[in-house]
Amino acid sequence: MGGWIILAILAALVFFAITIYNRLVAGRNRYKNAFAQIDVQLTRRHDLIPNLVETAKGYLKHERETLEAVINARNVAVSGLKDADPSDPEAMKKLAEAEQGLSGALGRLFALAEAYPDLKANQNMMQLSEELTTTENKVSFARQAYNDAVMVYNTLRESFPNNLFAGWFNFRAAELLEIEDES
């Protein structure tokens, strides 16, 4: 009789451990999926920028510095996105800084475009600006969903007794993506 009780307790503990492990895996997969959504939107944003610069180039012949700054900021942001890993604080910081730099460069480009009525009225420029604005909104929503998933995962990971299993099975903390809005 005593053997059955010990066996039942062991089975309950194994079931408990499996449940915790599976919840940690599910949380990790949720934040990774949420980050993939950010990746999609940032890639879309990055893909729009060369078209925007090309459209502006004809009108902003004397503003080469601004156009080059936008292209350079885009390239840094593309590189930051390729290197991004939600469990690497340094990579996420670099991504946030790169995206902030890109937003600043785009802001300067749009401010400059205001001084050129022909450019501002250009149909292609208006369409690209609208697409970029829509994409920026999608990035914000995706980032919010990602940060929410990270918060839930990190809370799950840090709660007792989950923190014991998280350490044993190398479930690392996920990093928030915080991009300061320069506007």
Secondary structure, DSSP 8 states (H G I E B T S, - for coil): -HHHHHHHHHHHHHHHHHHHHHHHHHHHHHHHHHHHHHHHHHHHHHHHHHHHHHHHHTT-TT-HHHHHHHHHHHHHHHHHHHH--TT-HHHHHHHHHHHHHHHHHHHHHHHHHTT-HHHHH-HHHHHHHHHHHHHHHHHHHHHHHHHHHHHHHHHHHHSTTHHHHHHHTT-------------
